[in-house]
Amino acid sequence: MDSGAATRNGGSIRAVVTALGVAVICALLVSYTAVTLRPYYIANLEAERDAQLASILSALSGAAGRISFGDVEMRLVDLDSGAYTDAVDPLTYDAEKAATDPAMSRPIAPELDLAGIKRRPNYAVAYIQRDQSGAVRMLILPVYGVGYQSTLSGYLALSEDANSVLALRFYEQNDTPGIGARIQDPAWEALWPGKLVFDEDGNVRIGVARGSVAIGSSDIDYLVDGISGATRTSLGVHGLLRFWLGESGFGPYLARVRKGEG
């Protein structure tokens, strides 16, 4: 072998060794960074979750007595069966992110996709307040769906019968200011307490009317008035509630709660 060939071979070996060394070092740095930053990541998730929950807890302070974070238990719900599961840590679980992962979600048939979200996560977090005997006193369920210009994300609080609304509050939306954004107005939020989710036959009836609900109407126990000039946003709220409280959403879970299995 001539000296030129030897030099080229030696250079190739050094290049391979250098590349492997860089790859190993990068892998170690990524692993170290992931381990080191994980506590901060979890802390940020918890802070964001607490900030979101704070809005619904403040809305409940009058309706269900003073409630703090310590009074609320987090449980992960398998949406297909309605049973609790330990498949994922509820502290770090992000349902909307999981919905983008084919391994953690499933597609929704268009005729069933009332919330307009296309995919539904396999699991969702339920927030539960219990009485001294351990029975469910209140449920807080995350709900989200497509509005007019944005995703509407909020929490729905139900009483121990898993049927009567205590509060509905949206913590995130970017619909039209002064029109669709009125879903966050206290006056509109005040229409929800006391509304019922299911009728006597177990059908989901809760929602938003097209216009005002007529006095004496059979819908008076289930629907609130639509927001004038915000038809698309009102329809978005109507659809997302029908979806998340129906069989494709929390329906199986709420059925278990009503049987005392929550």
Order of alpha helices (4+ residues) and beta strands (2+ residues): alpha-beta-alpha-beta-beta-beta-beta-beta-beta-alpha-beta-beta-alpha-alpha
